[in-house]
Amino acid sequence: YDYLLDDDAQPRVALAAVRGSTQRTLHFRPDAKAPFREVARFDLAKPGAIFPVDLTADSRRIFVATNRDRDTMSLAVFDPESGKITKTLFADARFDARLDALGGGSAATVTFDGDTEE
């Protein structure tokens, strides 16, 4: 498991590998006392990856690097309640955003303010 911690250093997001496959599961819990629940599943060998980057300021949504519905990785906001990308913060048809999550290559550098999501 890889975890993202909230401002109180409590694990809120977990990315897990499915044993014996190229699948990954993304888990979220709304607070430190709630159990984790699966909010997304994807296969590294196919488009549609969602890699957690950070929590939003309110810890209710997740900043992610994703290639869901596109050819390159974008930086977006993922809503764990709906299981949907709710806002794309950065996308470029030529470059991947946060490609280092996949292990290298050419990546665009993006700066954003997590409080304002701009």
Salt bridges, closest charged atoms under 4 A:
ASP6 OD2 - ARG12 NH1 3.20
GLU38 OE1 - ARG41 NH2 3.09
ASP58 OD2 - ARG61 NH2 3.93
GLU81 OE2 - ARG37 NH2 3.42
ASP92 OD2 - ARG94 NH2 3.04
ASP100 OD2 - ARG98 NH1 3.72
GLU117 OE2 - ARG61 NH2 2.83
